[in-house]
Amino acid sequence: YRSALLQSHPDKLFNSIDTPNSGKDGEDRFVKVQQAWETLSDSRSRALYDSELQSLRSDELFTEDVILEDMTAEDTEEGLEFYYQCRCGDSFLISGSELEEIGCKLHREGDEIS
């Protein structure tokens, strides 16, 4: 906090145009650093912030449809599992039993699953 505050404090900035944190941008950054500190240093406001952040993350929409043919199938002790590597670096996993629960019938011929 202290480092960010000092880097953006109006009294510490040069009046040069070449200084990246000078002027309006520097003042905005200074205010944002102060607001972040006030939010995160108070247990109630931090809990509210964490709650809102979690809510935003859980409300994310899917950005693409995934078809079974795009997924990697793996035969495990629990049955078939299907993986899809997401662009975010995480992966999506659904089991064969979950697919059947939602009405998707799986047909298997050798290595082919449809």
Residue frames as a rotation matrix with the C-alpha (Angstrom) as fourth column:
TYR 1
0.573 0.820 0.000 0.00
0.820 -0.573 0.000 0.00
0.000 0.000 -1.000 0.00
ARG 2
0.491 -0.421 -0.763 2.68
0.206 -0.794 0.572 2.44
-0.847 -0.438 -0.303 1.04
SER 3
-0.596 -0.766 0.242 4.70
0.374 0.002 0.927 1.93
-0.711 0.643 0.285 -2.13
ALA 4
-0.281 0.586 0.760 1.64
0.938 0.000 0.347 2.42
0.204 0.810 -0.549 -4.36
LEU 5
0.711 0.576 -0.403 0.61
0.672 -0.726 0.148 5.48
-0.207 -0.376 -0.903 -2.37
LEU 6
0.146 -0.749 -0.647 4.03
0.139 -0.632 0.763 7.11
-0.980 -0.201 0.012 -2.61
GLN 7
-0.698 -0.433 0.570 4.26
0.571 0.143 0.808 6.41
-0.431 0.890 0.148 -6.34
SER 8
-0.230 0.708 0.668 0.97
0.834 -0.210 0.510 8.19
0.501 0.674 -0.542 -6.96
HIS 9
0.226 0.314 -0.922 0.98
0.833 -0.553 0.016 10.91
-0.505 -0.772 -0.386 -4.28
PRO 10
0.820 0.183 0.542 0.63
0.496 -0.700 -0.514 14.38
0.285 0.690 -0.665 -5.86
ASP 11
0.849 -0.528 0.006 3.41
-0.444 -0.708 0.549 15.82
-0.286 -0.469 -0.836 -3.66
LYS 12
0.140 -0.827 0.545 5.85
-0.013 0.548 0.836 13.13
-0.990 -0.124 0.066 -4.84
LEU 13
0.449 0.105 0.887 5.15
0.825 0.334 -0.457 13.50
-0.344 0.937 0.064 -8.54
PHE 14
-0.699 -0.675 -0.234 7.14
0.456 -0.674 0.582 15.75
-0.551 0.300 0.779 -10.84
ASN 15
0.207 0.776 -0.596 5.35
-0.096 -0.590 -0.802 18.44
-0.974 0.224 -0.048 -12.80
SER 16
-0.704 -0.560 -0.437 6.85
-0.510 -0.030 0.860 17.09
-0.494 0.828 -0.265 -16.00
ILE 17
0.329 0.805 -0.494 4.68
-0.932 0.194 -0.305 15.87
-0.150 0.561 0.814 -18.87
ASP 18
-0.135 -0.499 -0.856 7.09
-0.646 0.700 -0.306 12.95
0.752 0.511 -0.417 -19.29
THR 19
-0.856 -0.158 0.492 6.30
-0.503 0.467 -0.727 11.56
-0.115 -0.870 -0.479 -15.85
PRO 20
-0.748 0.559 -0.358 3.86
0.131 0.653 0.745 8.67
0.651 0.510 -0.562 -16.29
ASN 21
-0.248 0.678 -0.692 1.95
0.949 0.313 -0.034 9.30
0.194 -0.665 -0.721 -13.04
SER 22
-0.915 -0.136 -0.379 1.69
0.245 -0.935 -0.257 13.06
-0.319 -0.328 0.889 -13.32
GLY 23
-0.799 0.600 -0.048 -1.47
-0.508 -0.630 0.588 15.09
0.323 0.494 0.807 -13.75
LYS 24
0.067 0.980 0.189 -5.02
-0.986 0.036 0.163 13.78
0.153 -0.197 0.968 -13.71
ASP 25
0.410 0.053 -0.911 -4.00
-0.225 0.973 -0.045 10.12
0.884 0.223 0.411 -14.15
GLY 26
-0.623 -0.729 -0.282 -1.72
0.162 0.232 -0.959 10.31
0.765 -0.644 -0.027 -11.13
GLU 27
-0.694 0.448 0.564 -4.44
-0.718 -0.494 -0.490 11.90
0.059 -0.745 0.664 -9.01
ASP 28
0.371 0.864 -0.341 -6.97
-0.828 0.474 0.301 9.26
0.422 0.170 0.891 -10.08
ARG 29
0.096 -0.425 -0.900 -4.53
0.098 0.904 -0.416 6.49
0.990 -0.049 0.129 -9.21
PHE 30
-0.865 -0.440 0.239 -3.83
-0.140 -0.245 -0.959 8.09
0.481 -0.864 0.151 -5.81
VAL 31
-0.265 0.863 0.429 -7.56
-0.964 -0.245 -0.102 8.24
0.017 -0.441 0.897 -5.02
LYS 32
0.518 0.458 -0.722 -8.04
-0.527 0.836 0.153 4.61
0.674 0.301 0.674 -6.12
VAL 33
-0.372 -0.723 -0.582 -5.16
0.175 0.562 -0.809 3.45
0.912 -0.402 -0.083 -3.91
GLN 34
-0.866 0.091 0.491 -6.68
-0.479 -0.433 -0.764 5.29
0.143 -0.897 0.419 -0.95
GLN 35
0.133 0.991 0.013 -10.13
-0.980 0.129 0.151 3.84
0.148 -0.033 0.988 -1.62
ALA 36
0.297 -0.100 -0.950 -8.68
-0.172 0.973 -0.156 0.34
0.939 0.210 0.272 -1.89
TRP 37
-0.759 -0.634 -0.149 -6.88
0.072 0.145 -0.987 0.76
0.647 -0.760 -0.065 1.43
GLU 38
-0.610 0.596 0.522 -10.04
-0.792 -0.435 -0.429 2.04
-0.028 -0.675 0.737 3.14
THR 39
0.398 0.802 -0.446 -12.08
-0.816 0.532 0.228 -0.86
0.420 0.273 0.866 1.77
LEU 40
0.300 -0.334 -0.893 -9.59
0.023 0.939 -0.344 -3.60
0.954 0.082 0.289 2.57
SER 41
-0.753 -0.646 0.127 -8.53
-0.088 -0.091 -0.992 -2.31
0.652 -0.758 0.012 6.00
ASP 42
-0.410 0.705 0.579 -12.07
-0.900 -0.207 -0.385 -2.38
-0.151 -0.679 0.719 7.43
SER 43
-0.911 -0.023 0.411 -13.35
-0.046 0.998 -0.045 -5.91
-0.409 -0.060 -0.910 8.12
ARG 44
0.004 0.994 0.109 -16.98
0.219 0.105 -0.970 -5.07
-0.976 0.028 -0.217 7.24
SER 45
0.496 0.171 -0.851 -16.23
-0.681 -0.531 -0.504 -3.30
-0.538 0.830 -0.147 3.98
ARG 46
-0.592 -0.748 -0.299 -13.73
-0.792 0.472 0.387 -6.02
-0.149 0.466 -0.872 3.05
ALA 47
-0.668 0.425 0.610 -16.36
0.192 0.891 -0.411 -8.73
-0.719 -0.158 -0.677 3.67
LEU 48
0.438 0.853 -0.285 -18.83
-0.036 -0.300 -0.953 -6.82
-0.898 0.428 -0.100 1.48
TYR 49
0.134 -0.503 -0.854 -16.18
-0.945 -0.325 0.044 -6.40
-0.300 0.800 -0.519 -1.23
ASP 50
-0.846 -0.492 0.206 -15.32
-0.437 0.861 0.259 -10.12
-0.305 0.129 -0.944 -1.11
SER 51
-0.274 0.845 0.459 -19.01
0.289 0.528 -0.799 -11.03
-0.917 -0.086 -0.389 -1.27
GLU 52
0.585 0.489 -0.647 -19.63
-0.391 -0.528 -0.754 -8.79
-0.711 0.694 -0.118 -4.29
LEU 53
-0.243 -0.770 -0.590 -16.53
-0.951 0.069 0.301 -10.12
-0.191 0.635 -0.749 -6.04
GLN 54
-0.844 -0.025 0.536 -17.62
-0.059 0.997 -0.046 -13.72
-0.534 -0.071 -0.843 -5.46
SER 55
0.158 0.984 0.087 -21.10
0.187 0.057 -0.981 -12.89
-0.970 0.171 -0.175 -6.75
LEU 56
0.422 -0.065 -0.904 -19.67
-0.781 -0.534 -0.325 -11.34
-0.461 0.843 -0.276 -9.92
ARG 57
-0.640 -0.743 -0.197 -17.49
-0.752 0.551 0.363 -14.38
-0.161 0.380 -0.911 -10.52
SER 58
-0.696 0.414 0.586 -20.37
0.206 0.898 -0.389 -16.80
-0.687 -0.150 -0.711 -10.07
ASP 59
0.371 0.895 -0.246 -22.61
0.038 -0.279 -0.960 -14.82
-0.928 0.347 -0.137 -12.44
GLU 60
-0.504 -0.631 -0.590 -20.18
-0.577 -0.263 0.773 -15.10
-0.643 0.730 -0.232 -15.34
LEU 61
0.663 0.738 -0.127 -21.75
-0.539 0.353 -0.765 -16.25
-0.520 0.575 0.632 -18.57
PHE 62
0.074 -0.593 0.802 -20.36
0.482 0.725 0.492 -18.95
-0.873 0.350 0.339 -20.78
THR 63
-0.009 -0.159 -0.987 -18.84
-0.579 -0.804 0.135 -17.47
-0.815 0.573 -0.085 -23.89
GLU 64
-0.456 -0.131 -0.880 -18.95
-0.860 0.320 0.397 -20.52
0.230 0.938 -0.259 -26.11
ASP 65
0.707 0.668 0.232 -20.81
-0.690 0.724 0.020 -23.76
-0.154 -0.174 0.973 -26.60
VAL 66
-0.509 -0.851 0.128 -18.85
-0.819 0.525 0.234 -26.97
-0.266 0.014 -0.964 -26.22
ILE 67
0.563 0.657 -0.501 -19.80
-0.772 0.634 -0.037 -30.10
0.293 0.408 0.865 -28.11
LEU 68
0.814 -0.163 0.557 -18.90
-0.228 0.793 0.565 -33.62
-0.534 -0.587 0.608 -27.03
GLU 69
0.807 -0.500 0.314 -16.60
0.561 0.482 -0.674 -34.11
0.186 0.720 0.669 -30.02
ASP 70
0.422 -0.657 0.625 -14.43
-0.236 -0.745 -0.624 -31.19
0.875 0.116 -0.469 -28.81
MET 71
0.582 -0.134 0.802 -13.93
-0.812 -0.055 0.581 -32.81
-0.034 -0.989 -0.141 -25.41
THR 72
-0.450 -0.763 -0.464 -11.34
-0.637 0.638 -0.432 -35.34
0.626 0.101 -0.773 -24.31
ALA 73
0.694 0.720 -0.031 -12.88
-0.538 0.546 0.642 -38.56
0.479 -0.429 0.766 -22.98
GLU 74
-0.553 -0.828 0.093 -11.23
-0.675 0.380 -0.632 -40.52
0.488 -0.413 -0.769 -20.20
ASP 75
0.410 0.642 -0.648 -12.38
-0.113 0.741 0.662 -43.88
0.905 -0.198 0.376 -18.88
THR 76
-0.496 -0.540 0.680 -12.00
-0.720 -0.181 -0.669 -43.82
0.485 -0.822 -0.299 -15.07
GLU 77
-0.962 0.136 -0.238 -13.07
0.243 0.825 -0.511 -46.16
0.127 -0.549 -0.826 -12.27
GLU 78
-0.521 0.800 -0.296 -16.20
0.002 -0.345 -0.938 -44.01
-0.853 -0.490 0.178 -11.84
GLY 79
0.436 0.651 0.621 -17.02
0.667 0.229 -0.709 -44.20
-0.604 0.724 -0.335 -15.55
LEU 80
-0.007 -0.404 0.915 -16.51
0.927 -0.345 -0.145 -41.88
0.375 0.847 0.377 -18.47
GLU 81
0.299 0.041 -0.953 -15.38
0.493 -0.862 0.117 -38.31
-0.817 -0.506 -0.278 -17.83
PHE 82
0.390 -0.089 0.916 -15.19
0.871 -0.287 -0.399 -35.59
0.298 0.954 -0.034 -20.45
TYR 83
0.024 -0.511 -0.859 -12.74
0.616 -0.669 0.415 -32.68
-0.787 -0.539 0.299 -20.22
TYR 84
0.587 0.050 0.808 -12.54
0.715 -0.500 -0.489 -29.45
0.380 0.865 -0.329 -22.14
GLN 85
-0.354 -0.799 -0.486 -9.61
0.899 -0.434 0.057 -27.04
-0.256 -0.417 0.872 -21.77
CYS 86
0.725 0.678 -0.122 -10.93
0.644 -0.730 -0.228 -23.49
-0.243 0.086 -0.966 -21.42
ARG 87
0.399 -0.546 0.736 -9.25
0.433 -0.595 -0.677 -20.36
0.808 0.589 -0.001 -22.77
CYS 88
0.731 -0.059 0.679 -8.88
-0.524 -0.686 0.504 -19.08
0.436 -0.725 -0.533 -19.20
GLY 89
-0.379 -0.924 -0.049 -6.46
-0.713 0.325 -0.621 -21.91
0.590 -0.200 -0.782 -18.43
ASP 90
-0.387 0.359 0.849 -8.95
-0.685 0.504 -0.526 -23.88
-0.617 -0.785 0.051 -16.35
SER 91
-0.930 0.125 -0.344 -10.90
-0.183 0.656 0.732 -26.86
0.318 0.744 -0.588 -17.61
PHE 92
-0.043 0.981 0.188 -14.49
-0.999 -0.048 0.019 -28.00
0.027 -0.187 0.982 -17.76
LEU 93
-0.958 -0.259 -0.120 -15.35
-0.248 0.963 -0.102 -31.51
0.142 -0.068 -0.988 -16.57
ILE 94
0.074 0.976 0.206 -18.56
-0.992 0.092 -0.082 -33.49
-0.099 -0.198 0.975 -16.82
SER 95
-0.722 -0.313 0.617 -19.06
-0.360 0.932 0.052 -37.16
-0.591 -0.184 -0.786 -16.14
GLY 96
-0.868 0.402 -0.292 -20.97
-0.085 0.459 0.885 -39.61
0.489 0.793 -0.364 -18.28
SER 97
-0.483 0.715 -0.505 -23.46
0.873 0.436 -0.218 -40.13
0.064 -0.546 -0.835 -15.46
GLU 98
-0.446 0.303 -0.842 -24.11
0.186 -0.889 -0.418 -36.37
-0.875 -0.343 0.341 -15.26
LEU 99
-0.849 0.124 -0.514 -24.76
-0.524 -0.331 0.785 -36.30
-0.073 0.935 0.346 -18.99
GLU 100
-0.725 0.599 -0.339 -27.24
0.369 0.754 0.543 -39.16
0.581 0.268 -0.768 -18.66
GLU 101
-0.496 0.530 -0.688 -28.97
0.747 -0.143 -0.649 -37.39
-0.443 -0.836 -0.325 -15.74
ILE 102
-0.388 0.336 -0.859 -29.73
-0.272 -0.932 -0.241 -34.43
-0.881 0.140 0.452 -17.99
GLY 103
0.574 0.805 0.151 -31.01
-0.178 0.302 -0.936 -36.66
-0.799 0.510 0.317 -20.77
CYS 104
0.258 -0.561 -0.786 -27.94
-0.965 -0.116 -0.233 -37.18
0.039 0.819 -0.572 -22.97
LYS 105
0.875 0.054 0.481 -27.61
-0.101 0.992 0.072 -40.80
-0.473 -0.112 0.874 -23.97
LEU 106
0.007 -0.953 -0.304 -24.07
-0.884 -0.148 0.444 -41.95
-0.468 0.266 -0.843 -24.68
HIS 107
0.976 0.208 0.060 -23.34
-0.144 0.834 -0.533 -44.52
-0.161 0.512 0.844 -27.35
ARG 108
0.149 -0.987 0.061 -19.96
-0.767 -0.076 0.637 -46.25
-0.624 -0.142 -0.768 -27.43
GLU 109
0.999 0.001 0.044 -18.46
0.028 0.753 -0.657 -48.22
-0.034 0.658 0.753 -30.32
GLY 110
0.334 -0.942 -0.036 -14.84
0.827 0.311 -0.469 -49.12
0.453 0.127 0.882 -29.64
ASP 111
-0.594 -0.644 -0.482 -12.99
0.784 -0.599 -0.166 -45.85
-0.181 -0.476 0.860 -29.13
GLU 112
-0.741 0.380 0.554 -15.83
0.089 -0.762 0.641 -43.77
0.666 0.524 0.531 -30.56
ILE 113
-0.544 0.614 -0.572 -18.28
0.736 0.022 -0.676 -42.11
-0.402 -0.789 -0.464 -28.16
SER 114
-0.818 0.347 0.458 -21.28
0.071 -0.730 0.680 -40.16
0.571 0.589 0.573 -29.34
